[in-house]
């Protein structure tokens, strides 16, 4: 099934899977538990302990920020934004992208041309610059950040699915389904879709990771999620001003991002060997 | 080949036109520059705003403004900035070289790291070194670029005091921004070098060279690497769009006087001529580099031309 040649390679793949699921699972679990672990949502202000250093005060293991808010508590709460944005933006992009890809690959012709030219234009526009324009028009915030990511990412799924459909539509099982009069919709969603899910799932995993990074860059630049809500990108933006005397505000949120994205990338890499051995999703 | 070139060129022209239309339209939805200019001017009446808009040419219908913008693009006359009246061409002439030199420096860093690492991984395929490099490349792929930039500033500027934390001055100011982007590019490039190398090392001329007793170093870095060059150059070309996107963010951290910084300032003051010129020029560059890569590839590999 997988391309494991040597035993050392397959044991490496196991390490990849174990590490990836531990990181991803652990961070998801912490974020879910944040409602119990941090009942105040990381907003509690302790003015007597402003900018306290990490690993000195057991009450604030990762230190506090300039308002005396606990960095660890805000880190745990901040995971919510990353995971919500990652999950919802990918869900939206997959639905639009897969439907567009199926239609343009199966029917070809006019729609195919429209979708593909649209994709060309989108790929030629630098994401962050379009994002700042878009956000100047409709404003920032959680919902708009997700919409922006959906708009910019569905193209990848459309291209991937279209490519697979072009190859599959000439195969015998599709030709015979058409010959016995199976409806188009049924061919698209019951016969074609299950056969191209593998690469789509791989792309989704890597895409969640990438969208978490994009959201944090936008929020860091002051364009994404509301700066009042604890998020990793927002914490990093706050921390920049205090880089000289309070390194911990800038170090920990970045580490949290790195570990989350690494976990997803490890899982995606492991999944690629399982579900997409021909490497359609290779970047 | 002529037909392939023609089709590809037509497609590029379509993309360029669509980009200008979308950008010119979107930019004009961001808000009223007259309000921005009138800010801090005390009491401003509606009449004043109308007069400012007329002076900026914003009372014309959209299509007229768009046509003027296209006409300006063709003649390299992008109009004047709404803020201060500097010709946009002058601003771009300063910012574009700053961004492009940073892009080249990042590519140079990435090539220098990823070729030896990719070759080492290919040679030790399946062994621990290969796996270590694979893990490292996944870690590199997971770095938020702006955070990596902040960490470099923290270590090399604040802690050690070796490098300037921001601005573009001499060679030393390039080190941190180029390393940031270089590391992130390297993450994908290492894997590409490894895959390409693995294919080439199977080739007969490599076997012949080895059996003649050519030293392994010469086999790898002279015979094999030279044949890796074409796929690698192509891939580096295709990365160009992503590279520019990343640089825009990194520019903000290092206060780099490039296209990203220009765009951020322009959007804040609703400076339409600057914003539309910056986005369109970067898009044209991406389209142009992709066209170049496709054409070059079409010449080398005839199979590409058919689809």
Interface residues (C-beta under 8 A of the other chain):
Chain A: X5 X6 X8 X9 X12 X117 X120 X121 X123 X124 X125 X126 X127 X128 X129 X130 X132 X133 X134 X136 X137 X209 X213 X216 X217 X220 X221 X236 X239 X240 X243 X244 X247 X250 X251 X253 X254 X257 X258 X261 X262 X265 X266 X269 X283
Chain B: X11 X14 X15 X16 X18 X19 X22 X23 X26 X27 X29 X30 X31 X126 X127 X128 X131 X134 X138 X139 X141 X142 X143 X144 X145 X146 X147 X150 X151 X153 X154 X158 X188 X241 X244 X245 X248 X249 X252 X260 X263 X264 X267 X270 X275 X278 X279 X282 X283 X286 X287 X290
